[in-house]
C-alpha cells in the first residue's frame, strides 16, 4: 500500500506520526518529501558558500561559451 499525505509542517507532531504508524505495518518504509516554496533552488544553492562559487563559475563559463559561439557565427557572414 502507498499513500500520500499533504499537510502544513506545523501540523507534524507526535500524534500525527502515531496515527500514520497505525495505518501501516511495522515493516513499512517512510519517505518524507518536504516542499518549501519560500526558497527556490537558486536561493538554496547560494546559501552555501562553496555552491555559490561553483554556480558563479558555471554562469561565467556559460556566458563565455555563449559569447564565443555568437562571435564564431558572425565571422561566417
Secondary structure, DSSP 8 states (H G I E B T S, - for coil): --------GGG-SHHHHHHHHHHS-TT---------TTS-HHHHHHTSHHHHHHHHHHHHHHHHHHHHHHHHHHTT-
